[in-house]
Amino acid sequence: MLSLLNGQKMFVQNLCKISSNIMITITDQAQNKIQKLVQTKGYAGIRLGVKTTGCSGLAYVLEYVKQYDPDAGTINYAQNNFCVLVDKKHDVYLRGTQVDYVRQGLNEGFEFSNPNERDRCGCGESFRV
């Protein structure tokens, strides 16, 4: 297993399983936000996924992970200093997704731009592929 200890930088790019057809893109703004949290909290990276919810059916899930286990059924779309893990069963929903970190007025958070989305509910919390 791979983890970040005491703010130590670990480069996980050699663990990537990246295909040109299947990729998760992290914008510079999102990378900066994730990197700050990874360094201060000692995380190895993030896990992206979907859950069944809302009026359109699916919602995005982003959670921080302390360790990366290559045998845990995940794909690692690693960045320079942190893992971006996607469960294999969720990869079909997230292929080609871009993750951004946006500030608008008093609100800030991660936004997902997914080419697989067919539509979103009116409140924007859930989507359908």
TORBA-360505 format. One record per residue (C-alpha): chain; residue number from 1; x, y, z. Coordinates in Angstrom, 1 decimal. Layout:
// TORBA-360505
   unit   pos        x        y        z
      A   NUM        X        Y        Z
...
This chain:
// TORBA-360505
   unit   pos        x        y        z
      A     1      0.0      0.0      0.0
      A     2      1.1      3.6     -0.7
      A     3      0.5      6.5      1.7
      A     4      1.8      9.9      2.4
      A     5      3.5     10.3      5.7
      A     6      4.3     13.5      7.5
      A     7      3.8     15.7      4.4
      A     8      6.4     13.7      2.5
      A     9      5.9     13.9     -1.3
      A    10      5.4     10.6     -3.0
      A    11      5.3     10.4     -6.8
      A    12      2.7      7.8     -7.8
      A    13      2.7      8.4    -11.5
      A    14      4.5      5.1    -12.2
      A    15      1.5      3.3    -10.7
      A    16     -0.9      4.8    -13.2
      A    17     -3.1      2.7    -15.4
      A    18     -3.9      5.4    -17.9
      A    19     -5.4      4.7    -21.3
      A    20     -5.8      7.4    -23.9
      A    21     -9.5      6.5    -24.1
      A    22    -10.2      6.4    -20.4
      A    23     -9.0      9.4    -18.4
      A    24     -9.9     11.7    -15.5
      A    25     -8.6     15.2    -15.9
      A    26     -7.9     17.5    -12.9
      A    27     -7.6     21.2    -13.6
      A    28     -4.8     23.3    -12.1
      A    29     -7.2     24.9     -9.6
      A    30     -8.5     21.4     -8.4
      A    31     -4.9     20.1     -8.3
      A    32     -3.8     23.0     -6.1
      A    33     -6.8     22.5     -3.7
      A    34     -6.3     18.7     -3.5
      A    35     -2.5     19.1     -3.1
      A    36     -3.0     21.4     -0.1
      A    37     -5.3     19.0      1.6
      A    38     -3.1     16.0      0.8
      A    39     -0.1     17.7      2.3
      A    40     -1.8     19.0      5.5
      A    41     -3.8     15.9      6.3
      A    42     -1.4     13.2      5.1
      A    43     -3.7     11.7      2.5
      A    44     -2.5      9.7     -0.5
      A    45     -5.1     11.3     -2.8
      A    46     -8.8     11.2     -3.7
      A    47    -11.4      8.7     -4.7
      A    48    -14.0      9.6     -7.3
      A    49    -17.2      7.7     -7.7
      A    50    -21.0      8.0     -8.2
      A    51    -23.9      7.1     -5.9
      A    52    -27.5      6.5     -6.6
      A    53    -29.5      9.5     -5.5
      A    54    -31.6     12.5     -6.6
      A    55    -34.2     13.0     -9.3
      A    56    -31.9     12.1    -12.2
      A    57    -30.3      9.0    -10.6
      A    58    -26.6      9.5    -10.0
      A    59    -24.5     12.0     -8.0
      A    60    -20.7     12.5     -7.9
      A    61    -18.8     11.4     -4.8
      A    62    -15.3     12.8     -3.9
      A    63    -13.6     11.5     -0.8
      A    64    -10.0     11.6      0.5
      A    65     -8.1      8.4      0.9
      A    66     -5.2      7.8      3.3
      A    67     -3.8      4.7      1.4
      A    68     -3.7      3.3     -2.1
      A    69     -4.0     -0.4     -2.4
      A    70     -3.4     -1.5     -6.0
      A    71     -5.2     -4.7     -5.4
      A    72     -8.4     -3.0     -4.2
      A    73    -10.3     -3.0     -7.6
      A    74     -9.5      0.6     -8.4
      A    75     -7.9      2.4    -11.3
      A    76     -5.3      5.0    -10.4
      A    77     -5.3      8.1    -12.6
      A    78     -2.4      9.5    -10.6
      A    79     -1.2     13.1    -10.7
      A    80      2.3     14.2     -9.9
      A    81      1.8     14.2     -6.1
      A    82     -1.4     12.3     -5.3
      A    83     -3.6      9.4     -6.4
      A    84     -6.9      9.8     -8.2
      A    85     -8.7      6.5     -7.6
      A    86    -11.8      5.3     -9.4
      A    87    -13.5      2.1     -8.6
      A    88    -13.6     -0.1    -11.7
      A    89    -17.4     -0.3    -11.5
      A    90    -17.7      3.5    -11.5
      A    91    -15.2      4.1    -14.3
      A    92    -17.8      3.7    -17.1
      A    93    -19.7      6.7    -15.6
      A    94    -16.7      8.9    -15.2
      A    95    -14.6      8.3    -18.3
      A    96    -13.5     11.6    -19.7
      A    97    -14.6     13.6    -16.7
      A    98    -12.9     16.9    -15.8
      A    99    -12.7     17.9    -12.2
      A   100    -12.4     21.6    -11.4
      A   101    -12.4     23.7     -8.2
      A   102    -14.5     26.8     -8.6
      A   103    -15.1     29.8     -6.4
      A   104    -18.3     31.9     -7.1
      A   105    -19.0     34.5     -4.5
      A   106    -19.2     32.9     -1.1
      A   107    -19.5     29.4     -2.6
      A   108    -16.6     27.2     -3.5
      A   109    -16.3     23.5     -4.3
      A   110    -15.4     20.8     -6.9
      A   111    -17.3     20.8    -10.2
      A   112    -17.5     17.9    -12.6
      A   113    -17.7     18.2    -16.4
      A   114    -18.7     14.8    -17.7
      A   115    -19.1     14.1    -21.4
      A   116    -21.2     11.0    -20.6
      A   117    -24.0     13.1    -18.9
      A   118    -27.3     13.0    -20.9
      A   119    -29.0     15.5    -18.5
      A   120    -29.0     16.9    -15.0
      A   121    -31.8     17.5    -12.6
      A   122    -33.0     21.1    -12.1
      A   123    -31.1     21.7     -8.9
      A   124    -27.9     20.3    -10.5
      A   125    -27.2     17.7     -7.8
      A   126    -27.8     14.6     -9.8
      A   127    -27.3     13.4    -13.4
      A   128    -28.1     10.6    -15.9
      A   129    -25.9      8.9    -18.4
